[in-house]
């Protein structure tokens, strides 16, 4: 499993563009590990309203169970900043 961070999100990761986590059964567990690794400001950013988009294998998490989305060892997780074109 690999997590890729895009664009302005790297300011919360200390410049890291990717992270290889422990295997987690759900997205919620993965986000907990990311919060522990990158700190509370990163965790607050991830869980904030409309601040980022999380994709599992190219699909939005709302299509796979939200925070309870199941994860497999070979999954690719992308975390992108939410962009407001308005």
Buried (B, 14 or more C-beta within 10 A) or exposed (E): BEBBBEEEBBEBBEEBEEBEBEEBEBBBBBBBBBBEBBBEEBBEBBEEEEEBBBBBEEEEBEEBEEEEBEBEEEBEBBBBBEEEEE
